Amino acid sequence: MRPRSVAGCSVPDRAARKRTRGRKAVFSVLAVVFCVIVGVAITAQVRTVGSDDVLDGMRQQDLLELLDQLNAIEAENRAEIEALEDTLAGIIASGSDGEAALEQALARRDALAVQSGIVAASGPGVVLIIRDPNNAVGAEVLLDQIQELRAAGAEAIQVTDSEGAGVRVGTSTWFTGPGGRVVAEGVELAAPYVVTAIGDPDTLAAALDIPGGALDTVARNGGRLTIEKRDEVVVDIVRELPGPIYARPGGP
């Protein structure tokens, strides 16, 4: 039986066009996701190059710690880009009509938007209050809390201080300075520090409380760490990704 035609277009042709539109939608979403990752990577480089005044006043130890942080950031960005490339290659190879792939790409986009810090987020999590009565809790101690939370699966993190200043933690976030003079991405923070993280409260709290872990690190440096598990926390500091200076959308 020959395919029936409707308004001069055969059924197979309509199906093919639908698949083409689906693939275009998927590629568009993946392009946005890819741009988020690349934008975060560029942000890290721009912030580093543009922070000469800050770098000039840093100790050698602080510079080494900052270098380690930037190396870790680069590794994370490369891993995200490789994952996106694998996803795109899988979609092309499968010849899917794009609907399931589009849902997957949209979910991936939303997750990356939260992880990169460009949107606010809420959910279950923990609130850490770090008191520093002796001005001995330096940047490396705060960074240790962040790394422990990330390793335990925290999906969004922000750090604020007693005066309302703060930063949203992203892949380009850096900390420097000794106790009493901690600086996060150029923002000076005053103790007590409040770290808010979204994730499974029990898992996050347990990761911080392991022997020799983050809680003990704060105590060894003369500080006090309080961990509060909550059903709902809000991470509302939002990062801004810079727009392209030279790049323009491509296409025919």
Buried (B, 14 or more C-beta within 10 A) or exposed (E): EEEEEEEEEEEEEBEEEEBEEBBEBBBEBBBBBBBBBBBBBBBBEEBBEEBEEBEEEBEEEBEEBBEEBBEEBBEBBEEBBEEBEEBBEEBEEEEBBBEEBBEBBBEBBEEBBBBBBBBBBEBBBBBBBBBBEEBBBBBBBBBBBBEBBBEBEBBBBBBBBEEEBBBBBBBBBBBBBBBEEBBBBEEEBBBBBBBBBBBBBEBBBEBBBEEEBBBBBBEEBBBBBEBBBBEEBBBBBEBEBEEEEEEEEEEE
